[in-house]
Amino acid sequence: MVKWKEEMTIDASIENVWSLFQDENIQKLMPKVEEHILLENSPDQLGAKHAQSYHEGNQLQTYIVETVGYEDLPEKKLKQTQFDMGQSFQVFYSFTLLKEGENKTRFIYEGTNKGKGLMGKAMLLSGSKKTRQQTVTAFMERVRDEALKL
């Protein structure tokens, strides 16, 4: 299993940063996402399910992404999602925003990627820690950069 937890302070209001995690802005944070279609419930509640499609190389992959944690309070925002990536991985993401001032937000990004079966576990073990860290850092910087544009 691969785990990560990183934090950064963003010089933007909590509401501006939070807006990036809403359905209509998903492609700003995840540019590889081709479609993000609500299947069940409303997008701002536990149990919401989306069909999310993106390109992996030349192939279009679609996963069912479920919201398993959701809070929208003035001082704290939380969105947690999970999905199975084929028969290989179970992925969990958590995005927490904490208000530190009118234009200052603490962004906490954490998650896990668990191998399913021997092949998935072997693939995770053979992956580069440096590459994984670069992916996490790039995502966090994208969130910061997009929030600063608002």
C-alpha positions as CSV (number, residue, x, y, z in Angstrom):
1,M,0.0,0.0,0.0
2,V,1.1,3.5,-0.8
3,K,0.2,6.4,1.5
4,W,0.7,10.1,1.4
5,K,-0.2,13.2,3.4
6,E,1.0,16.7,2.4
7,E,0.0,20.2,3.5
8,M,0.5,23.7,2.1
9,T,-0.9,27.1,2.8
10,I,-2.6,28.8,-0.1
11,D,-3.1,32.6,-0.2
12,A,-6.7,32.5,-1.1
13,S,-10.0,32.3,0.7
14,I,-11.3,28.9,1.8
15,E,-14.4,29.4,-0.4
16,N,-12.3,30.1,-3.5
17,V,-10.2,27.0,-3.0
18,W,-13.3,24.9,-2.2
19,S,-14.9,25.9,-5.5
20,L,-12.1,24.1,-7.3
21,F,-13.3,20.8,-5.8
22,Q,-16.9,21.2,-7.2
23,D,-18.0,19.1,-10.2
24,E,-17.9,22.0,-12.7
25,N,-14.2,22.7,-12.0
26,I,-12.9,19.1,-11.9
27,Q,-10.9,19.5,-15.1
28,K,-9.0,22.5,-13.7
29,L,-7.5,20.2,-11.1
30,M,-7.5,16.9,-13.1
31,P,-6.9,17.9,-16.7
32,K,-6.9,14.3,-17.9
33,V,-10.5,13.8,-16.9
34,E,-12.7,13.7,-20.0
35,E,-16.1,13.2,-18.3
36,H,-17.4,13.5,-14.8
37,I,-21.0,12.5,-14.8
38,L,-23.2,12.4,-11.6
39,L,-24.9,9.0,-11.3
40,E,-26.4,9.0,-7.8
41,N,-27.4,11.5,-5.2
42,S,-26.4,15.2,-5.4
43,P,-22.7,16.1,-5.8
44,D,-22.5,17.7,-2.4
45,Q,-23.4,14.8,-0.2
46,L,-22.1,11.5,1.1
47,G,-22.8,8.6,-1.3
48,A,-22.6,10.7,-4.4
49,K,-21.4,8.5,-7.3
50,H,-19.8,9.8,-10.5
51,A,-18.7,8.0,-13.6
52,Q,-15.3,9.5,-14.3
53,S,-13.5,8.9,-17.6
54,Y,-9.9,9.8,-18.5
55,H,-7.2,8.8,-20.9
56,E,-4.5,6.4,-19.7
57,G,-2.2,6.4,-22.6
58,N,-4.3,5.8,-25.7
59,Q,-7.1,4.1,-23.8
60,L,-10.2,5.8,-22.3
61,Q,-10.8,4.4,-18.7
62,T,-14.0,4.9,-16.7
63,Y,-14.3,4.4,-13.0
64,I,-17.1,4.9,-10.5
65,V,-16.0,7.4,-8.0
66,E,-17.9,7.5,-4.7
67,T,-17.9,10.4,-2.2
68,V,-17.3,8.7,1.2
69,G,-16.7,11.9,3.3
70,Y,-18.1,15.4,2.9
71,E,-18.2,18.5,5.1
72,D,-18.9,22.1,4.1
73,L,-18.5,24.3,7.1
74,P,-17.3,27.9,7.2
75,E,-14.0,27.0,8.8
76,K,-13.5,23.5,7.4
77,K,-14.2,21.8,4.1
78,L,-13.6,18.1,3.4
79,K,-14.1,15.8,0.4
80,Q,-13.1,12.2,0.4
81,T,-13.5,9.9,-2.5
82,Q,-12.7,6.3,-3.3
83,F,-12.8,4.1,-6.4
84,D,-11.4,0.9,-7.8
85,M,-9.0,1.2,-10.7
86,G,-9.8,-2.0,-12.6
87,Q,-8.8,-5.2,-10.9
88,S,-5.5,-3.7,-9.7
89,F,-6.0,-0.9,-7.2
90,Q,-8.3,0.6,-4.7
91,V,-7.7,4.4,-4.5
92,F,-8.7,6.8,-1.7
93,Y,-8.3,10.6,-1.8
94,S,-9.0,13.1,1.0
95,F,-8.9,16.9,0.5
96,T,-9.2,19.0,3.6
97,L,-9.3,22.8,3.7
98,L,-9.0,24.8,6.9
99,K,-9.6,28.5,7.1
100,E,-6.5,30.2,8.5
101,G,-7.6,33.8,7.7
102,E,-9.8,35.7,5.2
103,N,-7.4,35.0,2.4
104,K,-5.4,32.1,3.8
105,T,-6.3,28.4,3.6
106,R,-4.5,25.3,4.8
107,F,-4.8,22.6,2.2
108,I,-4.2,19.0,3.3
109,Y,-4.1,16.3,0.6
110,E,-3.8,12.7,1.7
111,G,-4.6,9.3,0.3
112,T,-3.9,5.7,-0.2
113,N,-3.4,3.4,-3.1
114,K,-3.9,-0.3,-2.2
115,G,-2.9,-3.1,-4.5
116,K,-5.7,-5.6,-5.2
117,G,-4.3,-9.1,-5.7
118,L,-0.7,-10.0,-6.4
119,M,-0.4,-8.0,-9.6
120,G,-1.6,-4.8,-8.1
121,K,0.6,-5.2,-5.0
122,A,3.6,-6.0,-7.2
123,M,3.0,-2.9,-9.4
124,L,2.9,-0.6,-6.3
125,L,6.1,-2.1,-4.9
126,S,7.9,-1.6,-8.2
127,G,6.8,2.1,-8.5
128,S,9.1,4.9,-7.9
129,K,8.7,6.8,-4.6
130,K,10.2,9.9,-6.3
131,T,7.6,9.8,-9.1
132,R,4.7,9.3,-6.6
133,Q,6.0,12.3,-4.6
134,Q,6.3,14.4,-7.8
135,T,2.7,13.5,-8.7
136,V,1.4,14.6,-5.3
137,T,3.4,17.8,-5.3
138,A,2.3,18.7,-8.9
139,F,-1.4,18.2,-7.9
140,M,-1.0,20.4,-4.8
141,E,0.7,23.1,-6.9
142,R,-2.1,23.0,-9.5
143,V,-4.7,23.5,-6.7
144,R,-2.7,26.5,-5.4
145,D,-2.1,28.0,-8.9
146,E,-5.8,27.6,-9.9
147,A,-6.9,29.1,-6.5
148,L,-4.7,32.2,-7.1
149,K,-6.3,32.8,-10.5
150,L,-9.8,33.2,-8.9
